[in-house]
Amino acid sequence: MKSIISVANWMWDNVIGYILLAVGLYYSLRLGFPQFKYAGNIKRVLKKNLKSGDNISGFAALATAVGGQVGTGSLVGVATAIVWGGPGAIFWMWITALLGMVITFAETVLGQVYRVKLDDGTYRGGPAYYVQYGLKSRGFAVFTAFFYVLGVGLCIAFMQSNSIGLAFSGVVNANPIWPGIVVTIAAAVITIGGVKRLTEFSSKVVPIMAGLYILAVLFIIITHIKNVPAMFGLIFRGAFKPEAIVGGLAGHTITEAFRHGVARGLFSNDAGNGIAGIMHAAADVKHPAEQGFLGMFGTFVTTIIICTLSAFAILLTGVAGNGHDGILLVQDAFQSQFGQVGRWLVFLSMALFGFTTLIADLFYGESNILLMFGKKYEIPLWIYRIFAFIMFLVATQMDLTIVWGFIDVFVGIVVFINVICLFLLFKDVRFVLRDYQKQLDDGIEEPVWHRDQEHKLY
């Protein structure tokens, strides 16, 4: 297991983090910083795509994607980033999010352009699909899909059941496997019900759970308002100037702050790993650019808002450095403010956040199984589901460090694959954005993307 962690550390310290920021900067410069230029369009696009008849609306896809992003990354990932990278890691999470917004835009657009329509009228897409239909490489597409099943459909999903189980054991002296059983059964019911049931569930649950969590952390911030300037000082100094001891935490180097901030920032918003292209491909919208704007908004919500609030709760309450990590540290922060009720509040948030993420991860895995096996996908799909359900239970008994090690290795691989695709397909993304802007310049209030034909999977 130590070798897995060593490989993960090397990948993120020396390769992945730099590549991720580089592609974000490249897209930002070449596209004219759309994350800022089109920020005003998001409200209009969001309102316009609240519903979509019998199909999946842009908002439903956004809610499901955010539900898949605002999971352990926004709670567990933030705590781990602070413990292993110090307060300065939060600064690099912000940078990752700002540059990651345009990456998410690109992934979403490509997911929309190179998606396939199934017999039931729903759509599937994502990196493996834009490899097959955009780069026209079936072999590389299958290779890509395989690693998405491992990295996203399994490893990231394992983190959800692991964290839900730990959060439960943080309030009740019981084996984490019991909530794992409940989560597994519920995930099976929703997943087998199909993508429409998944998006319907997420579009109802995500806004409520995010709102309650935000209100609770805002209360913590208000009651510690005098400490906010000092907290920002810790974050910015930690990002650029190593200190021996920070708030009870051991000293951290700039490299550690960068490595864990970028890695956990990516894990929180999924920018760069291609997941946005999988879920947003399912949305029924008039123009791919519009769903791209919603994808950018999802990245902003998950990291700039939810992750930041989680970090503030940990740093302002002074629990960092108490020996705990992950969800237990977040529970410590809330307990210091709300007592035992705080631990329950975090558990409920983790249960809902983690569960929506888990079922989204299952959908991501299934989408790639579908591409790999085509018409013969049913048996492999059930093998994948059964194996995943079993591992959800096993994951509740696994050590957090080992789980992160597997995630970092396999997600690092899919990030590397996806980044190559983003560079090779840059012209496609630029063409879509220019088409959208041209229609606006021509006085067309509702730009429409003219799809020549739907791609066929079989």
C-alpha positions in Angstrom: 0.0 0.0 0.0 2.9 2.3 0.7 4.0 2.0 -3.0 0.5 3.1 -4.1 0.8 6.3 -1.9 4.3 6.9 -3.2 3.2 6.7 -6.8 0.3 9.0 -6.1 2.5 11.6 -4.4 5.0 11.5 -7.3 2.3 12.0 -9.9 0.7 14.9 -8.2 3.9 16.5 -7.0 5.6 16.4 -10.4 3.1 16.0 -13.2 -0.6 16.3 -12.7 -0.9 19.5 -10.8 1.2 21.5 -13.3 -0.6 20.0 -16.3 -4.0 20.8 -14.9 -3.1 24.4 -14.2 -1.4 24.7 -17.6 -4.4 23.5 -19.6 -6.7 25.8 -17.6 -4.5 28.8 -18.3 -4.2 27.8 -22.0 -8.0 27.6 -22.5 -8.5 30.8 -20.5 -6.1 32.7 -22.7 -7.2 31.3 -26.0 -10.9 31.6 -25.3 -10.7 35.0 -23.7 -11.5 34.0 -20.1 -15.1 32.8 -20.6 -15.4 32.0 -16.9 -15.5 35.8 -16.4 -16.8 37.0 -19.7 -20.0 34.9 -19.7 -20.6 34.9 -15.9 -23.7 37.1 -16.5 -25.2 34.6 -18.9 -25.4 31.9 -16.2 -28.6 33.2 -14.5 -30.5 33.5 -17.8 -29.3 30.1 -19.0 -30.2 28.5 -15.6 -33.7 29.9 -15.7 -34.2 28.9 -19.3 -33.2 25.3 -18.7 -35.1 24.5 -15.5 -37.4 22.1 -17.3 -37.1 20.0 -20.5 -40.4 18.1 -21.1 -39.8 14.4 -20.9 -36.1 14.6 -21.2 -33.3 15.7 -18.8 -33.1 19.5 -18.4 -29.9 21.5 -18.2 -30.7 22.3 -14.5 -31.3 18.6 -13.7 -28.0 17.7 -15.2 -26.3 20.6 -13.3 -27.9 19.5 -10.0 -26.8 15.9 -10.6 -23.3 17.0 -11.5 -23.0 19.3 -8.5 -24.4 16.5 -6.4 -21.6 14.4 -7.7 -19.1 17.1 -7.0 -20.3 18.4 -3.6 -19.5 15.2 -1.9 -16.5 14.1 0.1 -14.3 16.6 -1.8 -16.1 19.5 -0.3 -15.8 18.2 3.3 -13.3 15.4 3.6 -11.0 16.7 0.8 -10.8 20.2 2.4 -10.0 18.7 5.8 -7.3 16.5 4.3 -5.9 19.3 2.3 -5.5 21.4 5.4 -4.0 18.6 7.5 -1.4 17.6 4.8 -0.9 20.9 3.0 -1.6 23.5 5.7 -3.9 26.5 5.3 -2.0 27.5 2.2 -3.6 24.6 0.3 -6.9 26.5 0.3 -5.4 29.2 -1.9 -4.4 26.6 -4.5 -7.8 25.1 -4.3 -9.2 28.5 -5.3 -6.7 28.8 -8.2 -7.6 25.3 -9.3 -11.3 26.3 -9.3 -10.9 29.5 -11.3 -8.8 27.8 -14.0 -10.9 24.7 -13.6 -14.1 26.5 -14.5 -12.9 26.9 -18.1 -11.8 23.3 -18.2 -15.2 22.2 -17.1 -16.7 24.4 -19.8 -14.6 22.5 -22.4 -15.4 19.1 -21.0 -19.1 19.9 -21.0 -19.1 21.3 -24.5 -17.3 18.2 -25.8 -19.6 15.9 -23.9 -22.6 17.6 -25.6 -21.1 17.6 -29.1 -19.8 14.0 -29.1 -22.6 12.3 -27.3 -24.7 9.4 -28.4 -28.5 8.9 -28.2 -29.8 5.6 -26.8 -33.0 3.8 -27.7 -34.8 5.1 -24.6 -34.1 8.7 -25.8 -31.5 9.5 -23.2 -27.9 10.6 -24.0 -24.5 9.4 -23.0 -21.2 11.1 -23.4 -17.8 12.0 -21.8 -14.1 11.6 -22.5 -14.3 8.1 -23.9 -17.0 9.3 -26.3 -15.2 12.3 -27.5 -12.1 10.2 -28.0 -14.1 7.7 -30.1 -16.1 10.3 -32.2 -13.9 13.4 -31.9 -10.4 11.8 -32.2 -11.8 8.8 -34.1 -9.9 6.2 -32.1 -11.9 3.2 -30.9 -9.0 1.5 -29.2 -8.0 4.6 -27.2 -11.7 5.2 -26.4 -12.0 1.7 -24.8 -8.7 2.2 -22.9 -10.0 5.6 -21.6 -13.3 4.1 -20.6 -11.6 1.3 -18.7 -9.7 3.7 -16.5 -12.8 5.9 -15.9 -14.6 2.8 -14.6 -11.7 2.1 -12.2 -10.9 5.7 -11.2 -14.4 7.3 -11.1 -16.9 4.5 -11.2 -15.2 2.6 -8.4 -12.4 4.4 -6.5 -14.1 7.7 -6.0 -17.4 6.0 -5.2 -15.6 4.0 -2.5 -14.6 7.2 -0.8 -18.3 8.2 -0.4 -19.3 5.0 1.5 -16.0 5.2 3.5 -16.7 8.8 4.6 -20.4 8.2 5.3 -19.5 5.3 7.5 -16.8 7.3 9.3 -19.2 10.2 9.8 -21.8 7.8 11.3 -19.2 6.3 13.7 -18.4 9.9 14.7 -21.8 10.3 16.3 -22.8 6.7 17.2 -20.5 4.0 18.6 -21.2 1.5 15.8 -19.5 -0.3 13.0 -19.4 1.9 9.8 -20.6 -1.0 7.8 -24.2 -0.5 8.9 -24.7 2.9 7.1 -22.8 1.3 4.3 -25.5 -1.3 3.9 -28.2 1.3 3.9 -26.3 3.4 1.3 -25.7 0.4 -0.9 -29.4 -0.6 -1.0 -30.5 3.0 -1.7 -27.9 3.4 -4.4 -29.1 0.2 -6.1 -32.7 1.3 -6.2 -31.9 4.7 -7.7 -29.2 3.5 -10.1 -31.2 0.6 -11.5 -34.0 3.1 -12.0 -31.9 4.9 -14.7 -30.5 8.3 -15.3 -33.9 10.1 -15.2 -34.6 8.8 -11.6 -31.0 9.9 -10.7 -31.5 13.4 -12.0 -34.9 13.8 -10.5 -33.6 12.8 -7.1 -30.6 15.1 -7.3 -32.5 18.1 -8.6 -34.7 18.0 -5.5 -32.1 17.1 -2.8 -29.0 19.0 -3.9 -30.3 22.6 -3.5 -31.8 21.9 -0.1 -28.7 20.1 1.4 -26.3 22.7 0.0 -28.5 25.6 1.4 -28.6 24.1 4.9 -24.9 23.5 5.0 -24.1 27.0 3.8 -26.3 28.5 6.5 -24.6 26.5 9.3 -21.1 27.6 8.2 -22.2 31.2 7.8 -23.3 31.1 11.5 -19.8 29.9 12.4 -18.2 32.7 10.4 -20.4 35.3 12.0 -19.7 34.2 15.5 -15.9 34.2 14.7 -15.9 37.3 12.6 -13.0 38.9 14.5 -10.7 36.0 13.5 -11.5 36.2 9.7 -8.6 38.6 8.8 -6.1 36.4 10.6 -7.5 33.3 8.9 -6.9 34.9 5.5 -3.4 35.8 6.5 -2.7 32.1 7.3 -4.1 31.0 4.0 -2.0 33.5 1.9 1.2 33.1 3.9 0.9 29.3 3.8 0.6 29.4 0.0 3.8 31.3 -0.6 5.8 31.2 2.7 6.4 28.0 4.7 6.0 28.4 8.5 7.2 26.0 11.3 3.8 25.8 13.1 0.5 27.1 11.9 -2.5 26.9 14.2 -1.3 23.6 15.8 -0.5 22.0 12.5 3.0 20.8 11.7 5.0 23.0 9.3 4.2 22.6 5.6 6.3 23.5 2.5 5.0 25.5 -0.4 5.1 22.3 -2.5 2.9 20.4 0.0 0.4 23.3 0.0 0.4 23.3 -3.8 0.2 19.5 -4.2 -2.7 19.0 -1.8 -4.5 22.1 -2.7 -4.5 21.2 -6.4 -5.3 17.5 -5.8 -8.1 18.1 -3.4 -9.3 21.1 -5.5 -9.7 18.8 -8.5 -11.3 16.2 -6.4 -13.9 18.7 -5.1 -15.0 20.1 -8.5 -13.9 17.3 -10.9 -12.3 19.9 -13.3 -9.8 18.2 -15.5 -10.9 14.6 -14.9 -13.7 14.8 -17.6 -16.6 13.8 -15.3 -18.5 17.0 -16.3 -18.6 15.8 -19.8 -20.3 12.6 -18.8 -23.2 14.0 -16.8 -23.8 17.2 -18.7 -23.9 15.2 -22.0 -27.3 13.9 -20.7 -28.9 17.4 -20.7 -31.3 18.4 -23.4 -30.3 22.0 -24.3 -30.4 24.1 -27.5 -26.7 24.9 -27.6 -23.7 23.1 -26.0 -22.2 26.4 -24.9 -25.2 27.0 -22.6 -24.6 23.8 -20.8 -20.9 24.7 -20.7 -21.9 27.8 -18.7 -23.8 25.7 -16.3 -20.8 23.4 -16.0 -18.6 26.4 -15.0 -21.2 27.4 -12.4 -21.1 24.0 -10.9 -17.3 24.2 -10.4 -17.7 27.6 -8.8 -20.4 26.4 -6.4 -18.5 23.3 -5.3 -15.0 24.8 -4.6 -15.3 28.6 -4.3 -18.4 28.3 -2.1 -18.8 24.9 -0.5 -15.1 24.1 -0.1 -14.3 27.6 1.1 -17.0 27.4 3.7 -15.7 24.0 4.9 -12.2 25.4 5.2 -13.4 28.5 7.1 -15.3 26.3 9.6 -12.1 24.2 10.3 -9.7 27.2 10.5 -12.0 29.5 12.5 -12.9 27.0 15.1 -9.2 26.1 15.7 -9.7 22.3 15.4 -6.9 21.9 12.8 -4.0 20.0 14.2 -6.0 18.0 16.8 -4.9 14.7 15.3 -8.1 14.1 13.3 -8.4 14.0 9.5 -11.2 13.9 7.0 -14.8 13.9 8.0 -14.0 13.6 11.7 -12.1 16.9 11.6 -15.1 18.6 10.0 -17.3 17.1 12.8 -14.9 18.5 15.4 -15.3 22.0 13.9 -19.1 21.8 14.0 -19.2 20.2 17.5 -17.1 23.1 18.8 -19.9 25.5 17.7 -23.1 23.4 18.0 -22.2 20.7 20.4 -23.2 17.1 19.6 -25.9 18.4 17.3 -23.0 19.7 15.1 -21.7 16.2 14.6 -25.1 15.0 13.6 -25.4 17.9 11.2 -22.1 17.0 9.5 -23.2 13.3 9.4 -26.5 14.2 7.7 -24.7 16.5 5.2 -22.1 13.9 4.5 -24.7 11.2 4.1 -26.6 13.3 1.5 -23.5 14.8 -0.2 -21.8 11.5 -0.3 -24.8 9.6 -1.5 -25.6 11.9 -4.4 -21.9 11.7 -5.3 -21.9 7.9 -5.1 -24.9 7.4 -7.4 -23.5 9.9 -9.8 -20.2 8.0 -9.8 -22.1 4.8 -10.5 -23.7 6.5 -13.5 -20.3 7.6 -14.8 -19.0 4.0 -14.5 -22.0 2.7 -16.3 -21.7 5.2 -19.2 -18.2 3.9 -19.8 -19.2 0.3 -19.5 -21.8 1.1 -22.2 -19.1 2.4 -24.6 -16.8 -0.5 -24.0 -19.2 -3.3 -24.7 -21.9 -1.7 -27.0 -24.9 -4.0 -27.5 -23.4 -6.7 -25.2 -23.2 -4.3 -22.3 -25.9 -5.9 -20.0 -23.9 -8.7 -18.4 -20.7 -6.5 -17.9 -23.0 -3.8 -16.5 -24.4 -6.1 -13.8 -21.0 -7.5 -13.0 -19.8 -3.9 -12.5 -22.8 -3.0 -10.3 -22.5 -6.1 -8.1 -18.8 -5.6 -7.6 -19.3 -1.9 -6.8 -22.1 -2.7 -4.3 -19.8 -5.3 -2.5 -16.9 -2.8 -2.4 -19.1 -0.1 -1.0 -19.3 -2.3 2.1 -15.6 -3.2 2.1 -14.7 0.5 1.7 -16.3 1.3 5.1 -13.6 -0.8 6.7 -10.6 0.7 4.8 -8.1 3.2 6.1 -8.6 6.8 4.7 -5.0 7.1 3.6 -5.2 4.0 1.4 -8.5 5.1 -0.2 -6.9 8.5 -1.1 -3.9 6.7 -2.5 -6.0 4.7 -4.9 -8.0 7.8 -5.9 -4.9 9.8 -6.6 -3.3 7.2 -8.8 -6.3 6.3 -10.9 -7.8 9.8 -11.1 -4.3 11.0 -12.0 -4.3 8.7 -15.0 -7.7 9.8 -16.2 -6.7 13.5 -15.8 -3.7 12.9 -17.9 -5.8 11.2 -20.6 -8.4 13.9 -20.5 -5.9 16.7 -20.7 -4.4 15.3 -23.9 -7.9 15.1 -25.4 -8.6 18.7 -24.4 -5.5 20.0 -26.2 -6.3 17.9 -29.3 -9.9 19.0 -29.4 -9.4 22.7 -28.5 -10.6 23.8 -32.0 -13.9 22.1 -31.5 -14.5 23.9 -28.2 -13.5 27.2 -29.7 -15.8 26.7 -32.7 -18.8 26.0 -30.4 -18.2 29.2 -28.4 -17.7 31.3 -31.5 -20.9 29.9 -33.0 -22.8 30.9 -29.8 -21.3 34.4 -29.7 -21.9 34.9 -33.4 -25.6 34.1 -33.0 -25.8 36.6 -30.1 -24.0 39.3 -32.2 -26.5 38.6 -35.0 -29.4 39.5 -32.7 -30.5 35.9 -32.0 -31.6 35.8 -28.4 -31.8 32.0 -28.2 -28.8 30.5 -30.0 -29.4 27.0 -31.4 -26.7 24.4 -32.2 -27.4 22.7 -35.5 -26.5 19.0 -35.0 -25.9 17.4 -38.4 -26.6 14.0 -37.0 -26.7 12.0 -33.7 -23.7 9.7 -33.1 -24.6 6.1 -33.0 -23.1 3.9 -30.3 -23.8 0.5 -31.9 
